Amino acid sequence: MALTMHPSLAVHPGIWLKSEIIDSNGIAIGALAKAFGVSRQSVSAILNGRSALSADMAIRFEKLFDVRADTLCRMQTAFDLAQARTREKDIKVDKRQLAA
């Protein structure tokens, strides 16, 4: 039997980064975007949970804050899967199509 995580336990990595690193250290989003060489809008979207954290952006966070990129990517995957699980009943497959 597989263990499942309740969707409320999956945290978007951007929201976690914002609360645990960015806000607690008083880092401005504009300064962070400049350090990353990306737009302020893209950083804001990630930190507010509106955009997924890409592997490239995870590496940027790793280089700047010493938080493992693979950990951040696993957080993103867990979050995405938890969100999909909330819509699981709407996802339809037809196994009979494989028998054709």
N, C-alpha and C positions, 0 to 999 in steps of 0.2 A: 504494500500500500504506500503510495507516495504522500509525502507531507506537503501541505499547501500553506502558503503564508496568507494571512488575512490582508486584503488590499490596503487597509489603513496602516499597516506596518511598513509598507514600501514608501520610502521618501525619495522625492526627486533630488538628484545629486546637486542641482543648482540651488535649491532651497536650503539644503544642508550646508553647502559651501557658504551661502550668504549669511546664514545665522551663526555658524561656527567659526568662520574665518574672516569674511569680509566685514560684516557689521561689528563683530567683536574687536576688530583691529582698527576700525574707523577708516577703512579704505574706500575711497570714492570710486564709483563705477567708471567714471571717465578716465581716472588715472589707471585703473586696471585695464581698461580697453586699450589705452595707449601703450601700456607695458606689453600687452599681448599682440599689438599690431592689428587689432580688429575694431569694428565699429562699436560705439557705446550701446547701440540698439541691440546688437547680437549678444553682448555680455548681459545686458539687462534682461533680455528674453530668457536666457538660460537661468540666471539667478532668481528670476521670479517664476520659474517653472513653466514658462510658455513655449520653450524650445528644448529639444533634447540636447544632451551634452554629447558632442561628437568625440571620437577618439583623439582627434587633433587638439581639440580644446581641453580634453582631459590631460593631455601631455603638457599643455601650457600651464595648467594649474599645478601639475606635478613639479615642473621646473621652477615655478615661482614660490610654491608653498610647501614643497616636500610631502604632498599627499599623493599616494600611489594612483597612477592613472588607471591601472587595472581595477582597483577598488572602486573608483568613480564609475568606470564602465559597467562593472557588475551592479552597482546601485542603479544605473540607468536601465539596464536590462530587467532587473527585478521590478522597478517602477513600471516599465512598459508592459511587462507580463501581468502585473497586478491590475493595470488599467484594462488590458484585454480580457482578463478573467471576469471583470464586471460586466462585460458584453458577451460572455461566452455563449449564452443561450441564443444569441442572435447569429452566431457563426454556424453556418450550415455546411455540411459535407455529405456527399452521396457515395457511400462505399460501393454501391452496385455498379458505378461507372468503371471501376477497376476490373470487374469481371468480364467486361465486353471484349 
